[in-house]
C-alpha cells in the first residue's frame, strides 16, 4: 500500500512542477511518471475508441499538461546527467521519440561532457 501512495506522490510532484525546468530528477521519478503516461494514454485511447468523445478541448488541455510536465521532467533528467537540455527535443520527434526517451530514462548521473 505504501508503494502505491509513493507512486502517486511522485506523479503529483511531477505534475505540480510543470513549469520547473531547474533542478534534477532521478531515474525512479522519470520511470514512475513515464509509466503513468503510458497507462493514461492507453486508457484515453480505449475510451475514445469505444465512445465518440465530443469534448476535445478538455482532452487537449489534459494532453498539454501531461506533455509540458514530461518536457520539464526530461530537462531535469538531462541536467542530472550533465547533458545539454536540447537533447530533450528528440523525445518529441516522431521516429526517434521512444528510443530517445528510453535512453534519457536509463542514463546514469554523471559527467558525459
VOZA-154443 format. One record per residue (C-alpha): residue number from 1; residue in one letter; z, x, y. Coordinates in pm, whole numbers, always signed. Layout:
// VOZA-154443
{pt NUM,'A',{Z,X,Y}}
...
//
This chain:
// VOZA-154443
{pt 1,'X',{+0,+0,+0}}
{pt 2,'X',{+79,+287,+233}}
{pt 3,'X',{-269,+434,+177}}
{pt 4,'X',{-432,+108,+288}}
{pt 5,'X',{-220,+99,+603}}
{pt 6,'X',{-311,+461,+682}}
{pt 7,'X',{-679,+382,+621}}
{pt 8,'X',{-681,+100,+876}}
{pt 9,'X',{-471,+303,+1121}}
{pt 10,'X',{-736,+575,+1109}}
{pt 11,'X',{-1018,+324,+1159}}
{pt 12,'X',{-833,+164,+1450}}
{pt 13,'X',{-770,+507,+1603}}
{pt 14,'X',{-1141,+592,+1592}}
{pt 15,'X',{-1243,+255,+1737}}
{pt 16,'X',{-989,+278,+2021}}
{pt 17,'X',{-1116,+627,+2108}}
{pt 18,'X',{-1473,+508,+2150}}
{pt 19,'X',{-1519,+696,+2480}}
{pt 20,'X',{-1310,+1002,+2387}}
{pt 21,'X',{-1555,+1287,+2337}}
{pt 22,'X',{-1290,+1557,+2379}}
{pt 23,'X',{-1064,+1697,+2115}}
{pt 24,'X',{-1125,+1739,+1746}}
{pt 25,'X',{-1147,+1518,+1437}}
{pt 26,'X',{-1061,+1604,+1080}}
{pt 27,'X',{-1280,+1559,+776}}
{pt 28,'X',{-1043,+1288,+649}}
{pt 29,'X',{-1081,+1093,+971}}
{pt 30,'X',{-1459,+1130,+955}}
{pt 31,'X',{-1495,+1012,+595}}
{pt 32,'X',{-1249,+727,+643}}
{pt 33,'X',{-1450,+586,+932}}
{pt 34,'X',{-1781,+655,+758}}
{pt 35,'X',{-1670,+456,+452}}
{pt 36,'X',{-1558,+176,+683}}
{pt 37,'X',{-1902,+171,+846}}
{pt 38,'X',{-2075,+153,+507}}
{pt 39,'X',{-1860,-142,+395}}
{pt 40,'X',{-1912,-328,+723}}
{pt 41,'X',{-2288,-266,+723}}
{pt 42,'X',{-2317,-387,+364}}
{pt 43,'X',{-2109,-697,+441}}
{pt 44,'X',{-2309,-787,+750}}
{pt 45,'X',{-2633,-726,+563}}
{pt 46,'X',{-2526,-955,+280}}
{pt 47,'X',{-2406,-1221,+524}}
{pt 48,'X',{-2720,-1216,+735}}
{pt 49,'X',{-2936,-1222,+421}}
{pt 50,'X',{-2764,-1534,+287}}
{pt 51,'X',{-2719,-1719,+615}}
{pt 52,'X',{-2951,-1749,+911}}
{pt 53,'X',{-2747,-1562,+1169}}
{pt 54,'X',{-2803,-1718,+1512}}
{pt 55,'X',{-2561,-1523,+1733}}
{pt 56,'X',{-2739,-1189,+1750}}
{pt 57,'X',{-2575,-1085,+2078}}
{pt 58,'X',{-2232,-1070,+1912}}
{pt 59,'X',{-2379,-864,+1630}}
{pt 60,'X',{-2544,-632,+1882}}
{pt 61,'X',{-2215,-584,+2069}}
{pt 62,'X',{-2031,-503,+1747}}
{pt 63,'X',{-2305,-263,+1640}}
{pt 64,'X',{-2292,-90,+1976}}
{pt 65,'X',{-1914,-46,+1946}}
{pt 66,'X',{-1943,+97,+1596}}
{pt 67,'X',{-2228,+333,+1690}}
{pt 68,'X',{-2057,+462,+2005}}
{pt 69,'X',{-1732,+525,+1821}}
{pt 70,'X',{-1927,+705,+1546}}
{pt 71,'X',{-2104,+920,+1805}}
{pt 72,'X',{-1770,+1014,+1961}}
{pt 73,'X',{-1634,+1094,+1614}}
{pt 74,'X',{-1935,+1317,+1537}}
{pt 75,'X',{-1893,+1503,+1866}}
{pt 76,'X',{-1522,+1562,+1797}}
{pt 77,'X',{-1605,+1670,+1440}}
{pt 78,'X',{-1861,+1924,+1563}}
{pt 79,'X',{-1610,+2054,+1815}}
{pt 80,'X',{-1367,+2122,+1531}}
{pt 81,'X',{-1633,+2329,+1356}}
{pt 82,'X',{-1711,+2514,+1682}}
{pt 83,'X',{-2074,+2398,+1672}}
{pt 84,'X',{-2284,+2259,+1955}}
{pt 85,'X',{-2240,+1886,+2001}}
{pt 86,'X',{-2616,+1843,+2034}}
{pt 87,'X',{-2639,+1867,+1655}}
{pt 88,'X',{-2487,+1519,+1653}}
{pt 89,'X',{-2821,+1378,+1765}}
{pt 90,'X',{-2954,+1448,+1417}}
{pt 91,'X',{-2720,+1181,+1280}}
{pt 92,'X',{-2922,+917,+1464}}
{pt 93,'X',{-3274,+1034,+1374}}
{pt 94,'X',{-3444,+810,+1119}}
{pt 95,'X',{-3532,+1051,+838}}
{pt 96,'X',{-3252,+1307,+863}}
{pt 97,'X',{-2965,+1073,+951}}
{pt 98,'X',{-2792,+1054,+614}}
{pt 99,'X',{-2828,+1421,+514}}
{pt 100,'X',{-2714,+1544,+855}}
{pt 101,'X',{-2419,+1303,+854}}
{pt 102,'X',{-2311,+1433,+514}}
{pt 103,'X',{-2337,+1794,+636}}
{pt 104,'X',{-2138,+1714,+952}}
{pt 105,'X',{-1871,+1549,+741}}
{pt 106,'X',{-1846,+1841,+497}}
{pt 107,'X',{-1838,+2141,+731}}
{pt 108,'X',{-1509,+2323,+747}}
{pt 109,'X',{-1328,+2402,+1068}}
{pt 110,'X',{-1401,+2748,+1195}}
{pt 111,'X',{-1638,+2960,+1389}}
{pt 112,'X',{-2002,+2926,+1293}}
{pt 113,'X',{-2148,+3072,+1612}}
//
